[in-house]
């Protein structure tokens, strides 16, 4: 999947455009089954991120239905070139993306009294 361990944009500023070699849309779907004896305590939050002009977007939808968890994540690069004035937004976008990717599904033992 499109997991970034760290932000590729580390410089505080940039004077030239950011160029990607091609447009892309990456999608990841996880369908999980909660094991018997456990229940969902927490799932990653559903979210949508973009920068001004919507040249790059990240969306994530997380749903729980009974003992099933579905997480859909999509990264969509719509522009190949970003002007230098958008660099700060790209850097912040990737910082947020890295932080979001560290969120986890948390299970806990089900209360046996139920």
N, C-alpha and C positions, 0 to 999 in steps of 0.2 A: 504494500500500500504506500501511500505518499507520506510516510512518517519521516519527519525531520528530527534528528537528535539535537540539532542546534540551529540557530538562525544563520542562514547563509549570508545575510547582510549585517556585517559587524561594524562597519565604519559609521561614524556619526553623520557624515554628509557625503554627497556624491555630486560631481560636476558634469558627468556625462550620462546619457540615457542607459537604462537597464534593458538589455536585449536577451530574450529567450529564443532558442533556435526554432521552436515550433509551438503551436497552440496545442492544448490538451485538456481532456477531462478525465480525471481518475475517480473511480467509484469503488467503494468498499462496502460490502453488506455482511454483517455478522448476525447469524441466527443462533442464539444460545438457548440451551435448556437448563433450567435450574434443577440441580439434583434433588431427589427426594430427601426430606429432612432439613432443607435450607429454604430461605426466603430472601428476596431482594431487599437489601437495605438502601442501596444507592446505585444509580446509573449515571453516566455522563450526561450533562445537560444538553438539551437540544439548542442549537445556536446557528446563526447565520452571520458570517463576517464578509466584508468587502472593503475596498478602498474607494475613494472618490473616482467616479467614472465607471466603477464596477468592472474594471479590467481583469480582476482576479477575485474569485469568491470561494469561500469554504462554507459548506452547510453540513450540519450533523443533526440527525433525528434519532432519538432513542425512545423506545417504547417498551413497556412491560405489559404483557397480557397473560395472566395466569402464571404458569411456570416457564414462560418463554420471554426472551429478551431479544429485541431486534434493534440493531444499530446500523444506520445508513449514513455514510460520510461521503461527501463529494467535493473534490477540488477542481475548479474550473478556471483555466487560464484563457481569457478571451482576447487579450492583447499580447502581441509579441514584444512590443517596445513600450517602455514607460519613460516619460521625460524625467530628467533629474529632479524636478520639483516634486515628483511623486515618490521619490526614494524613501523619504521618512515614513510615508504611509505603507510602502512595501515592507520596510524594516519592522514596523510595528505589527503589521499583519502576520509576518512570519514569527515574531515573538509570541503573539497570541496563539498562533497555531501550535507551536512547540509546547506551550503551557497546556493547551486543551488536550493534546495527545497524551499527556501524562495522567489524565483522569481515568479512573478505573471503575469497573463494576465491582460492587461490594456485596457479598452475601453474608448472611448470618444464620446460625442454627435456628430452625423454626421452634417456636414454643410448643412443647409436647402437650400442653394443656388444651391446645386448639383442636 
